[in-house]
Amino acid sequence: MKVYALQLLLLVAVLAAPCTTVCRASGAGPPPPPPPPPPPQCDPLALRPCAAAVIDGARPSGECCAKVREQEPCLCRYSRNPDLRRYINSREGRRIAAVCRVRRLRC
């Protein structure tokens, strides 16, 4: 009788072991949070679609506005750069930001 009880106990243990690993892997707990979005690539050349709006005073295109919004976290860095400052802080730069609905820089 002892042998039968021991065999039954081993059988239950063997059958239960895969269930614990499968049950845990199948989502018994909350799913992990999604990874954070990658930080924007600060590339002033990405703002090339805005050249006509800056140089000629043309209305910013949809592509220009999309790029300005994409580069928004980088605009403060650009405004500190001596080569880019005159474009970012210019009247045209402020107009583009207003038309594209980009918040005012607070650097």
Secondary structure, DSSP 8 states (H G I E B T S, - for coil): -HHHHHHHHHHHHHHHHHHHHHHHHTTSS--------------GGGGGGGHHHHHT-----HHHHHHHHHTGGGHHHHHHSTTTHHHHSSHHHHHHHHHTT------
